[in-house]
Amino acid sequence: MTEQWFVQLVAGWIGLGLVAFVALQFVDAPYGKQYGARTARAWGPGVPNRLGWFVMEAVVLVSFFGTFATMNAAWSSPTLLFAALLTAHYVNRALIYPWRTRTRGKRMPLSVVLMSVVFNTMNGFLLGWEFALYADRGLSWFADPRFVLGALLFVGGMALNLHSDNLLIGLRKGGDTGYHVPRGGGFRWVSSPNLLGEIVEWAGFALLTWTWSGLAFFVWTCANLVPRARANHRWYRERFADYPPERRALVPGIW
Ligand SMILES: NC(=O)c1ccc[n+]([C@@H]2O[C@H](COP(=O)([O-])OP(=O)(O)OC[C@H]3O[C@@H](n4cnc5c(N)ncnc54)[C@H](OP(=O)(O)O)[C@@H]3O)[C@@H](O)[C@H]2O)c1
């Protein structure tokens, strides 16, 4: 049984995620396409883009494994798998993805990196704590419908995320750091299939782990990525006169 104080902490954290969601209706997170001379002035000093991605994403692994290790908990089969899925995602996001992007010379605000470090440290802590103390359900969990559906969503979402990020990275040749209209894969239907894949992935993770911290991670992912998908869609439509009119922002055929 999860302790009351932990559930209250996660509930407060989810509440903060909802506040972030409301705030992001009024301001575009200033990195990537949304980072220009004006935003650079408003958000303070910048750091190299790839270094920023590495630092802000790597802290999840440090925070998660640091917390789990200090709890001195036993690795059961389900928790081992939960940790392996989290690790697979963050090994790519922190150690591989930044160095594959064609963003040499680009920067992002240090303030954004620091805010992400706070979010990711908290996220890793909550997941590590709950996995260590409350997520051990024994082998029968692998046959539970919540695990099976969650695992399908996780794998499908991750595949869409990776494939879409690959298509975006492949748009730039040589030293090009400009923007082009992405085509193929999930881009046939939406402007940000990579973000859609990420959202589906963490929905699956919340389901397959059936944890409060997994739910909080999913809420925060939506809070960050739904407004970003809207900003991306608007950005493409303003920049490219030939942008496919049937393409939606995030949800195929709907929005
Ligand atoms: N779980 C979360 O809360 C969370 C939060 C943020 C991001 N993420 C994940 O992190 C990854 C990156 O996120 P993001 O928001 O930076 O994605 P993004 O804006 O789609 O950019 C992804 C990469 O593709 C490049 N790119 C984007 N559009 C392009 C175009 N039209 N032409 C050429 N290159 C283009 C970007 O370069 P530039 O940097 O030069 O724009 C960047 O290197 C995604 O997989 C996302 O799901 C997760």
The ligand as an ORCA input file, in Angstrom:
! r2SCAN-3c Opt
* xyz 0 1
  N       8.814     13.811    -22.340
  C       8.888     15.135    -22.485
  O       8.328     15.874    -21.678
  C       9.668     15.724    -23.633
  C       9.859     17.112    -23.671
  C      10.543     17.659    -24.754
  C      11.020     16.837    -25.762
  N      10.842     15.495    -25.702
  C      11.320     14.636    -26.804
  O      12.590     15.083    -27.245
  C      12.694     15.005    -28.666
  C      13.040     16.377    -29.251
  O      11.991     17.280    -28.923
  P      11.840     18.667    -29.727
  O      10.661     19.363    -29.173
  O      13.156     19.376    -29.764
  O      11.501     18.116    -31.193
  P      11.499     18.903    -32.581
  O      11.276     20.371    -32.375
  O      10.578     18.167    -33.497
  O      13.027     18.750    -33.106
  C      13.638     17.500    -33.236
  C      14.943     17.644    -34.040
  O      14.653     17.806    -35.439
  C      15.078     19.086    -35.907
  N      13.959     19.584    -36.720
  C      12.692     19.796    -36.262
  N      11.901     20.199    -37.275
  C      12.682     20.248    -38.383
  C      12.429     20.622    -39.758
  N      11.209     20.981    -40.148
  N      13.455     20.590    -40.634
  C      14.686     20.203    -40.225
  N      14.995     19.827    -38.937
  C      14.002     19.860    -38.038
  C      15.336     19.926    -34.675
  O      16.336     20.898    -34.904
  P      16.335     22.343    -34.134
  O      16.727     22.033    -32.713
  O      17.335     23.130    -34.884
  O      14.934     22.887    -34.215
  C      15.787     18.863    -33.673
  O      17.139     18.550    -33.867
  C      11.360     14.467    -29.171
  O      11.471     13.081    -29.405
  C      10.409     14.730    -28.026
  O       9.362     13.786    -27.999
  C      10.174     14.929    -24.659
*
